């Protein structure tokens, strides 16, 4: 059992299929889980539609199969204001797809809780879970590794760094994280090291933005950027290969999420050892 001090407050929403609103009959088909402390929102939708077909033989299966991808896209689009997105979603999904009112819950690891809630409230978890190739899921794995390395709460480890501090006023971009190593080449006050998450396959535009932004940053500040991605580009994945080349040509270090624990430990070493912020 997790120590109470490690539990984070979360909210979950049951996604319901309501073919006949007037009958007030519904079927649970998915879960949304929000962990505000981690800036995390994820969803898990059923891929087993046998119950749906028994419940409503006229159900649009193609529409239902696309819901997982739709929610993934919406979460990424609104990641800067997840609370607002959830409020809007509760109002906009009011007919055939509805979100039940939020319920509070505590979680040590939100991703694991999402699967647990799905099994309990929807049904057996899909054999093939959604790929961890969205920016939100990649970033979450990075955050968990940073917590395990005991540096996420370190005061020297900054979150949501405005690019406008480094580029020009009005730049709306934010880097996920950043820090200054305690020592560089034996000297204190080393240059800035920035960290961001993206999917090579899903986020080619973000790869382009990062490449351009780092050009501005380096023109005025000694800085490096490491980008955490889902994996090295797969053979034949031209989109991922293009994103990788953009980053590599810009001198941006690419770090696969499979090696994120070693990456987090290297940050801890550069900071001279992490220390938790006082509660």
C-alpha positions in Angstrom: 0.0 0.0 0.0 1.3 3.5 -0.9 2.3 5.9 1.8 -0.5 8.5 2.2 2.1 11.2 1.7 2.7 9.9 -1.8 -0.9 10.0 -2.8 -2.0 12.8 -5.2 -5.6 14.1 -5.3 -7.2 13.3 -8.7 -10.7 13.4 -10.3 -12.2 10.9 -12.6 -15.1 11.1 -15.1 -17.0 8.1 -16.4 -17.7 8.4 -20.1 -21.2 7.1 -20.9 -22.9 6.0 -24.1 -26.5 7.3 -24.0 -28.4 6.4 -27.2 -31.8 7.5 -25.8 -31.4 10.5 -23.5 -35.1 10.6 -22.7 -34.9 7.0 -21.2 -32.0 8.0 -19.0 -30.4 4.6 -19.8 -26.6 4.5 -20.4 -23.6 2.2 -20.7 -20.1 3.1 -19.3 -17.6 3.0 -22.1 -14.6 4.9 -20.8 -12.7 6.8 -18.1 -11.1 10.2 -18.0 -8.6 10.8 -15.1 -7.2 14.2 -14.2 -4.3 14.7 -11.8 -3.9 18.5 -11.5 -0.7 18.3 -9.4 1.0 16.5 -12.3 -0.8 18.5 -15.1 -2.0 15.1 -16.3 -5.2 14.1 -18.1 -5.6 10.8 -19.8 -8.4 8.6 -21.1 -9.1 4.9 -21.7 -12.0 3.9 -23.9 -13.4 0.5 -24.5 -12.6 -1.5 -27.6 -15.0 -4.2 -26.8 -18.3 -3.2 -28.3 -20.3 -6.4 -27.8 -22.1 -5.0 -24.8 -22.8 -1.8 -26.8 -24.3 -3.8 -29.7 -26.5 -5.7 -27.3 -27.5 -2.5 -25.6 -28.1 -0.6 -28.8 -28.0 -2.7 -32.1 -28.1 0.5 -34.2 -24.9 2.0 -32.6 -22.4 3.7 -34.9 -19.4 1.5 -34.4 -17.1 3.6 -36.5 -17.9 6.7 -34.3 -17.3 4.7 -31.1 -14.0 3.3 -32.3 -12.7 6.8 -33.0 -13.4 8.1 -29.5 -10.0 7.1 -28.1 -8.2 9.0 -30.8 -10.6 12.0 -30.5 -10.0 12.3 -26.7 -6.2 11.9 -27.2 -6.3 14.8 -29.7 -8.5 17.0 -27.5 -6.3 16.5 -24.4 -3.2 17.5 -26.3 -4.9 20.5 -27.9 -6.0 21.8 -24.5 -3.0 20.8 -22.4 -2.4 24.4 -21.4 -5.8 24.6 -19.6 -7.0 21.1 -18.7 -9.5 22.4 -16.1 -11.3 24.6 -18.7 -11.3 21.7 -21.2 -13.0 19.4 -18.7 -15.6 22.0 -17.8 -16.4 22.6 -21.5 -16.5 18.8 -22.2 -19.1 18.2 -19.5 -21.3 20.8 -21.2 -20.7 19.8 -24.8 -21.0 16.1 -24.3 -24.7 16.1 -23.4 -26.4 13.8 -25.8 -25.2 10.4 -27.1 -21.8 10.7 -25.3 -21.9 12.1 -21.7 -19.4 12.7 -18.9 -20.6 11.8 -15.5 -19.9 14.3 -12.7 -16.3 14.3 -11.4 -15.5 12.0 -8.5 -12.5 12.6 -6.3 -9.9 9.9 -5.7 -6.3 9.6 -4.5 -3.5 8.0 -6.5 0.1 7.2 -6.2 0.4 6.7 -9.9 -2.4 8.1 -12.1 -1.8 5.9 -15.1 -2.1 2.7 -13.0 -5.3 4.1 -11.4 -6.8 4.8 -14.8 -6.5 1.2 -15.8 -7.8 0.1 -12.4 -10.9 2.4 -12.6 -11.5 1.2 -16.1 -11.6 -2.5 -15.1 -13.9 -1.7 -12.1 -16.3 0.6 -13.8 -16.2 -0.2 -17.5 -14.9 -3.8 -18.0 -11.8 -5.8 -18.7 -9.0 -3.5 -19.9 -8.1 -3.8 -23.6 -5.4 -6.3 -24.4 -3.7 -3.5 -26.4 -3.7 -0.3 -24.3 -3.4 3.0 -26.2 0.2 3.6 -27.3 2.3 5.8 -25.0 3.0 8.1 -27.9 1.0 11.2 -27.0 2.9 14.2 -25.6 0.8 14.0 -22.4 1.7 10.3 -21.8 5.4 10.9 -22.6 5.6 13.9 -20.3 3.8 11.9 -17.5 6.5 9.1 -17.7 9.1 11.8 -17.5 7.5 13.4 -14.4 7.3 10.0 -12.7 11.0 9.4 -13.4 11.9 12.8 -12.0 9.9 12.0 -8.9 11.7 8.7 -8.5 15.0 10.5 -8.8 13.8 12.9 -6.0 14.4 16.0 -8.1 10.9 17.1 -9.3 10.3 19.0 -6.0 13.9 20.5 -6.0 13.6 24.3 -5.9 16.4 24.5 -8.5 14.3 22.4 -11.0 12.0 24.9 -12.8 8.6 24.0 -14.4 6.9 25.7 -17.3 9.6 28.1 -18.3 8.4 30.9 -20.5 10.3 31.0 -23.8 9.8 34.8 -23.7 12.4 35.0 -21.0 14.9 33.7 -23.5 13.7 34.8 -26.9 11.5 37.9 -27.2 8.5 39.5 -25.5 5.2 37.9 -26.6 6.6 34.5 -27.4 3.8 32.2 -26.1 5.8 29.0 -25.9 6.7 27.3 -22.6 9.4 24.7 -22.1 8.3 21.9 -19.8 11.3 22.0 -17.4 14.8 23.5 -17.0 17.7 23.7 -14.6 21.2 25.0 -14.2 23.8 22.4 -13.3 25.7 23.0 -10.1 29.0 22.8 -11.9 30.0 22.8 -15.6 33.7 22.0 -16.4 34.5 22.6 -12.7 32.9 26.0 -12.7 29.7 27.1 -10.9 26.5 28.6 -12.4 26.5 26.5 -15.5 24.4 27.3 -18.6 20.7 26.6 -18.8 19.5 23.1 -19.6 15.9 22.8 -20.9 13.7 19.7 -21.2 10.6 19.2 -23.3 8.4 16.2 -24.3 7.0 15.4 -27.7 6.0 12.5 -30.0 8.2 12.2 -33.0 5.3 10.6 -34.9 2.5 12.9 -33.7 4.2 16.3 -33.2 6.3 17.2 -36.3 5.1 20.8 -36.0 6.3 21.0 -32.4 9.7 19.6 -33.5 9.9 22.5 -35.9 8.9 25.0 -33.3 11.5 23.7 -30.9 14.2 23.8 -33.6 13.4 27.4 -34.4 13.0 28.5 -30.8 16.3 27.1 -29.8 18.0 29.1 -32.5 16.7 32.3 -30.9 17.6 31.1 -27.4 21.2 30.2 -28.3 21.7 33.6 -29.9 21.5 35.3 -26.5 21.9 32.5 -23.9 24.2 29.5 -23.4 21.6 26.8 -23.4 20.9 23.1 -24.3 17.6 21.3 -24.9 16.8 17.6 -24.4 13.6 16.3 -25.9 12.0 13.1 -24.4 10.2 11.1 -27.1 8.3 7.9 -27.3 11.1 5.9 -29.0 13.7 6.1 -31.7 12.1 6.5 -35.1 10.8 3.2 -36.5 12.0 2.1 -39.9 9.6 3.4 -42.5 8.0 6.0 -40.2 8.8 9.0 -42.4 7.0 11.5 -40.1 9.0 10.4 -37.0 12.2 10.4 -39.1 11.5 13.9 -40.3 10.9 15.1 -36.7 14.1 13.5 -35.5 16.2 15.1 -38.3 14.8 18.5 -37.5 15.8 18.1 -33.8 19.2 16.6 -34.6 20.1 19.2 -37.1 19.3 21.9 -34.5 21.6 20.3 -32.0 18.8 19.1 -29.8 19.4 15.9 -27.8 16.7 13.2 -28.3 16.0 11.0 -25.3 13.7 7.9 -25.7 11.3 7.4 -22.8 12.6 3.9 -22.2 15.8 5.5 -20.9 14.1 8.2 -18.9 15.1 6.9 -15.4 18.8 7.1 -16.4 18.2 10.6 -17.8 16.6 11.7 -14.5 19.5 10.3 -12.5 21.9 12.3 -14.8 20.0 15.5 -13.9 20.2 14.6 -10.2 23.9 14.3 -10.5 24.3 17.6 -12.3 22.2 19.3 -9.6 24.5 17.8 -7.0 21.7 15.6 -5.5 18.1 16.5 -5.2 16.3 17.5 -2.0 12.6 17.5 -1.4 10.8 20.9 -1.0 9.4 21.3 2.6 5.8 20.3 3.0 
